[in-house]
Amino acid sequence: MLGFIRHSGIMAERVLVVGSGGREHALAWKLAQSPQIQQVLVAPGNAGTADCGKISNSEVSVSNHTILAQFCKDHNVGLVVVGPEVPLAAGIVDDLTAAGVPCFGPSAKAAQLEASKSFSKAFMERHGIPTARYGSFTDPQEACNYIRTAEFPALVVKASGLAAGKGVIVAKDQDEACQAVMDIMKDRAFGAAGETVVVEELLEGEEVSCLCFSDGSSVSPMPPAQDHKRLQDGDLGPNTGGMGAYCPTPQVNQELLQQIRQMVLQKTVDGMKEEGAPYVGKCSFSVVCVLYAGLMLTKQGPKVLEFNCRFGDPECQVLLPLLKSDLYEVILNTMNGKLASSAPVWHQDSSAVTVVMASAGYPGSYKKGVEITGLSQVEDTGVQVFHAGTALKDGGVVSNGGRVLTVTAVRSSLETALQAANQGVAAVGFPGAVYRHDIGHRAITHLNQHRGLTYKDSGVDIAAGNKLVDMIKPLAKATSRTGCNAELGGFAGLFDLKAAGFVDPILVSGTDGVGTKLKIAQACGQHGGLGQDLVAMCVNDVLAQGAEPLFFLDYFSCGSLDVDVAASVVGGIAKACEMAGCALLGGETAEMPGVYAPGEYDLAGFSVGAVERGALLPRLGDIAEGDMLIGVASSGVHSNGFSLVRKVLERVGLSYSSPAPFGKPGQTVGEVLLTPTKIYSRMLLPILRSGAVKAYAHITGGGLLENIPRVLPQELAVDLDASRWSIPPVFSWLHKEGGLSEEEMARTFNCGLGAVLVVAPADAQRVLRQLQAHEEAWIVGSLAHKQSGAEPVVVRNLKHTLLNAGPASSEELGVKQNGDCHGNSSTPHKRTRVAVLISGTGTNLQALIEQAKRPSSSAEIVVVISNRPGVQGLKRASLAGIQTRVVDHKLYGSRAEFDGTIDHVLEEFGVEIVCLAGFMRILTGTFVKKWNGKLLNIHPSLLPSFKGVNAQKQALQAGVRVSGCTVHFVAEEVDAGAIIVQEAVPVLGSDTEESLCDRIREAEHRAFPIALELVASGKLRLGEDGHIVWKPNSQN
């Protein structure tokens, strides 16, 4: 359930609007314009909604939801629209929905966004929605202490509950703020609404109201509006429920509105949907209604002041007159989840202004029963009067509340709309009425200001660039290594070769890009993997000279900077630098309007490495006829030949979102093609330094034919046998579908070999074993004397291997299900689906991710689940392209309910093994029994010693000389399951708890991947008696 019953679209004979204010009159007025509606009832309504065409009042009780539901059924009410906040917070939507009455509005849980400011602030904090810094208090003394000690002006005091829009006090100083706390909490100025107060930072800027329709998944923003809370002109006097509004606000341009849509409105709906997922079938957090964000436009960007889950009053009175679409249809589309395909249409070239006429004495005490005249004459001038606090008496209209009327005018400009509204107010006979004359004054000032051109007007957003730098600084810092600290922000980067341990170094540099692979990433909206491509292309080149990559610089250029896209790319670069062992020392972000089309960007990278003079490669004088060639597996196309790949796709009519006729089941074409380029530096450097490798060729642009000869003497030729290595299916498909010749394949693509090493025959098997410990590798050929006029590279059996090693062609796919690949060693083996549960930084998670990335791994991490939002481990998973879920334990009433939700997510992803990697929750016996033999945990001691928390401290206190870590199956008793892997760590006499922790953590990063591999591959399992059972010939 989403807090409503979906409506079939059949004409509702009657619609009921709940409420009695100007907002409800405006809703009834707009709904009555729909040809699909026969009658609009308003309960309790006011004088303006009493017998006015299709609109009439009803005396049905709206506080007794049972009576109201029965009334709706008895009177064929097909839809209920709720205006005010109090019945929403009381659960009217939930109760009517449960009774089978369609109701437009949020559930009571979703209405907490408005009903509890304390909940709302915590929600924004959880989901990264920009808002003022704050504290929430139930003790007035603690609130006052916070006001006096906060590092910012904590001068905004809010009653957490509903206070009719008046529960906010903006104090001039700390004394006034503390007095406001006492008035609210001790003197109960706002009753029960003030039992909890929220104290906020005083923000400076322009206030605006940004509303949207939401169907629970997508949002459709309304034009931005601005309310005027103060009673008197010039924003003087006390706060009120609102003295007028105008729409649209020129202060919010389309770019800013789009930012608000993504960073506030969509994030809120996504957050509510995420937090509501456990409640599906019971009661949902999902926002299917109108979402209202009150914002302050600060210099740091828009920040949320408050949320409402309904139309604002008086914003509703300026928004609905500008709505071109049928409101009834908009509501049905919202309730039916069709907003994305049927967005509301608004009048674009008009402005609306509404002026509130209030009773004398408002917002304090006021007199009721004051006669009001001249209303029909006002409406004859083309101005709409919406009633609020009015009643009928002796055939006339009298005042019956604080805010009595709202006079709304729609005109072609803001100035003329204000003028018409003020003329309408002046024509109303309402003795003693209080109203403002300057509604929209800020907008008019804004429009009248002559603003000079800025750099941003030309298309260059310096603020966005600075934001990007702030986002990537910590990513770059994480790549620091011996020789430099990777601190961004200076004019240039420094590297200390001596500190890095070099004696007689030669510097080696390389630069490259990622070609038209960019086009595929941009089309798919998947940018993170390009960072690894860029780093790999550069450091793999530097490696060809035997050099260790030391540092990396990137160049990112675009027409208009999209900070999120750029951060994704640079974040991938930083992660790849960590993988390569080099520091991200700096870079350049160039925003060049007019040079690139919208959404396009380009990348370039620059790497510098160093090698001791005596270790420089290739060793041309040592390379001889008969030397062996060892090929190291590529991950696929890597980053070359994509213009040809795109041409083949165009020829066969495949889109990037099409199911891939190559790659793993379930992958799209785009996902397979965007597989990142492998980085070989950490694996190859120790082997290169051993002296056994005479030359190394990076198979990049130019393929097999042009890259291997670059590291060889001219008198030698290359003899390769393609039947000796596994060719990924993507190359076989390209060969068949593109009609590409053997030569074209070998000259354009790596054909499955990302690197080729030249070694002496005596060293070949030893080097091969060293490589195969980390990566797939094969002896793929040898060197021979080059005959005069002969080709420098011959690739034998390439066509045969391509034809027989790959997937079925597109024609065969029409007959054979899933491609029916002809089996050989290149067919991907089935991997065991793994989930990792975390609570924090996820360092063990990173070790598991790196293990699962290996082609030889039997494990595939399909989801990472955290019980805490925003932790570093979630970011690690996202950077690795792994889906994440947050199941916050604080939102559950019991451990069983929390575990049940975890179990639901595991089943959703088809998980077969669960790894607990720093997961700080004790799982219930029911959960452990269900996942018996599939649940792995790591503990920082040699079990059964030192169970529970503080294991390292226990070890030091016991005086043991050896500790370590244990990976074990989880049993109901804590740290008692069968042991899979243990690694010992000596306890040194100088050890502190911190130093011992660090060394044990390093051991964990080795032990956990080994244990996961053993279980995922089926080499061992948990027997029915609770003991380990090894597969025959698997135990070492």
LINRAJO-V750219 format. One record per run of one state. SS is the DSSP state (@ for helix, = for strand, . for the rest). FROM is the first residue (numbers start at 1). TO is the last residue. If there is no record, write none. Layout:
SS,FROM,TO ; SS,FROM,TO
//
This chain:
.,1,13 ; =,14,19 ; .,20,21 ; @,22,32 ; .,33,38 ; =,39,44 ; .,45,46 ; @,47,49 ; .,50,51 ; =,52,52 ; .,53,54 ; =,55,57 ; .,58,64 ; @,65,74 ; .,75,76 ; =,77,82 ; .,83,84 ; @,85,89 ; .,90,91 ; @,92,98 ; .,99,102 ; =,103,104 ; .,105,111 ; @,112,115 ; .,116,116 ; @,117,127 ; .,128,130 ; =,131,131 ; .,132,133 ; =,134,137 ; .,138,139 ; @,140,149 ; .,150,155 ; =,156,159 ; .,160,167 ; =,168,170 ; .,171,173 ; @,174,185 ; .,186,190 ; @,191,194 ; .,195,196 ; =,197,200 ; .,201,205 ; =,206,215 ; .,216,218 ; =,219,221 ; .,222,224 ; =,225,227 ; .,228,229 ; =,230,232 ; .,233,235 ; =,236,239 ; .,240,243 ; =,244,247 ; .,248,253 ; @,254,279 ; .,280,287 ; =,288,298 ; .,299,300 ; =,301,308 ; .,309,315 ; @,316,322 ; =,323,323 ; .,324,326 ; @,327,335 ; .,336,345 ; =,346,346 ; .,347,350 ; =,351,358 ; .,359,370 ; =,371,373 ; .,374,374 ; @,375,379 ; .,380,383 ; =,384,387 ; .,388,389 ; =,390,393 ; .,394,395 ; =,396,399 ; .,400,402 ; =,403,411 ; .,412,413 ; @,414,427 ; .,428,428 ; =,429,430 ; .,431,433 ; =,434,434 ; .,435,440 ; @,441,448 ; .,449,455 ; @,456,458 ; .,459,461 ; @,462,477 ; .,478,480 ; =,481,481 ; .,482,483 ; =,484,484 ; .,485,504 ; =,505,512 ; .,513,516 ; @,517,524 ; .,525,528 ; @,529,543 ; .,544,547 ; =,548,558 ; .,559,562 ; @,563,580 ; .,581,582 ; =,583,591 ; .,592,600 ; =,601,612 ; @,613,615 ; .,616,627 ; =,628,633 ; .,634,641 ; @,642,652 ; .,653,658 ; =,659,659 ; .,660,667 ; =,668,668 ; @,669,673 ; .,674,680 ; @,681,689 ; .,690,692 ; =,693,698 ; .,699,702 ; @,703,711 ; .,712,715 ; =,716,721 ; @,722,724 ; .,725,728 ; @,729,738 ; .,739,741 ; @,742,748 ; .,749,752 ; =,753,759 ; .,760,760 ; @,761,772 ; .,773,776 ; =,777,785 ; .,786,792 ; =,793,796 ; .,797,797 ; @,798,805 ; .,806,809 ; @,810,813 ; .,814,816 ; @,817,819 ; .,820,831 ; =,832,838 ; .,839,842 ; @,843,853 ; .,854,858 ; =,859,866 ; .,867,871 ; @,872,879 ; .,880,882 ; =,883,886 ; .,887,888 ; @,889,891 ; .,892,894 ; @,895,908 ; .,909,912 ; =,913,916 ; .,917,924 ; @,925,930 ; .,931,934 ; =,935,939 ; .,940,950 ; @,951,958 ; .,959,961 ; =,962,969 ; .,970,978 ; =,979,986 ; .,987,992 ; @,993,1016 ; .,1017,1019 ; =,1020,1022 ; .,1023,1027 ; =,1028,1030 ; .,1031,1036
//
